[in-house]
Structures are given as C-alpha cells and as structure tokens.
Amino acid sequence: MGEQERLREYHGKRDFARTAEPGGRTARAGEEPRFVVQIHDASTLHFDFRLQVEDVLKSWSIPKGPSQDPKDKRLAVPTEDHPLEYEEFEGVIPRGEYGGGTVIVWDRGTYEPLSHDRKGRAVDFEESLRRGHATFRLHGSKLHGEYALTRFRGGDDGEEAWLLVRAGRGERQGHRTPDPRRARSARTGRTLGQVAAEE
C-alpha cells in the first residue's frame, strides 16, 4: 500500500487551504525509523505518540502521556496514519478544523524495533502491530529505553484501545511525564502558550 493510500483518512479530515499541517509529499524514509511525541491542546489536552512504519507515522492519542515508570499503563487510542514530515509540525491548527488547537513537539528521535515471536525470532514491526503487540527501544532527547504497545480491545467495530508501557528493567532514567502546559518543545524550546501567542 502506497503512502497516499495510507494517508487517505488523514487527507479526508483536513482542509490544507486552512491548516499548515503537512500534506505528505516531500519526506523520505531515513536509515533508522523515527518517532515523535507531540503535545496537542485540542478539544482535550493530550499527547500524540507516533512511530514511523514504512512511509507513514502510525499514531496513537495518549491522554496522560508516556511514562518512564513501568508501573504506569497508559491508554493509547489509535488515530489515522500521519505523513513523515508531521514529525516537524508545530503550530496552531485553526479553530473549526479537525484537531483544532496548538501543537508542540515534546520529544523526537529514533527507535529500534524489538518485536519477536515466542521462539525469539525477529518479527516485522508492522506485522507485530497488526498482531496487537509491539516492542521497541526509544532514543529520544527525553524518552529513552524499551517500551511496549499492546492492544487490549479489538478493532472489529473500529474501536481499538492499546496500552503503552515502559518495560521494567530497573531503569528509570530520563524525564517523567511533564505538566503539558509548562513543557517545552524539543524543537524550538517554546511552550504551548508561547506557540499559541506567536502564531
């Protein structure tokens, strides 16, 4: 399936004459897969967690944000695939547009797919997501270490729900989930309030 087919839902929800969000025609996949965590002050304040899979960013809305504490199980609700250049997007989506509100890039970097089968053999990352369980190691400016995404509610009715959990390896390095209103962008150093005021 090509990028434009994967992005059909993304394009269908947006009027690119009104929003500065990227359309998905310029970015190219790099050597290592990328991830980004954005804070999005829309109808509800939440974090958007995105992992590059092939030529798109697979995306989940995480109300409380990712946690470095293995005891925290964070709800992750799938959203539509986004274009790779969304990793750079920071700004204000106009009121009345889908997802209207302010967005900052809280963290970004690369990740290592770690998914394997019961015999320890590597499993294609996209296939592991289809099966409902994927593990990976993040290398971000704030988030580091091994995480897992696990589907706990099916998708036959289109209502999937997942959990994002930090693997318990005795490590609790890096940043804890920030106060989203005070958090600063990993890209520009701005807060949500500063982005909203400047754009």
Salt bridges, closest charged atoms under 4 A:
GLU5 OE1 - ARG8 NH2 2.58
GLU9 OE2 - LYS13 NZ 3.04
GLU21 OE2 - ARG14 NE 3.07
ASP41 OD2 - ARG181 NH1 2.80
ASP48 OD2 - HIS40 ND1 3.18
ASP48 OD1 - HIS46 NE2 3.22
ASP48 OD2 - ARG50 NH2 3.27
ASP55 OD1 - ARG6 NE 3.29
ASP69 OD2 - ARG172 NH2 3.58
ASP72 OD2 - ARG74 NH2 3.35
GLU80 OE1 - LYS13 NZ 3.44
GLU80 OE2 - ARG14 NH2 2.92
GLU80 OE2 - HIS82 NE2 3.85
ASP81 OD2 - LYS58 NZ 3.21
GLU87 OE2 - ARG34 NH2 2.61
GLU88 OE2 - ARG108 NH1 2.86
GLU88 OE1 - ARG187 NE 3.33
GLU90 OE2 - ARG190 NH2 3.37
GLU97 OE2 - ARG18 NH1 3.22
GLU112 OE1 - ARG137 NH1 3.67
GLU112 OE2 - HIS139 NE2 2.55
ASP117 OD2 - ARG121 NE 2.79
GLU126 OE2 - ARG6 NH1 2.97
GLU126 OE2 - ARG130 NH1 3.97
GLU127 OE1 - ARG130 NH2 2.83
GLU127 OE2 - ARG131 NE 3.05
GLU146 OE1 - ARG137 NH2 3.70
GLU146 OE1 - ARG169 NH2 3.07
GLU171 OE1 - ARG166 NH2 3.76
GLU198 OE1 - ARG190 NH1 2.87
GLU199 OE2 - ARG190 NH2 3.42
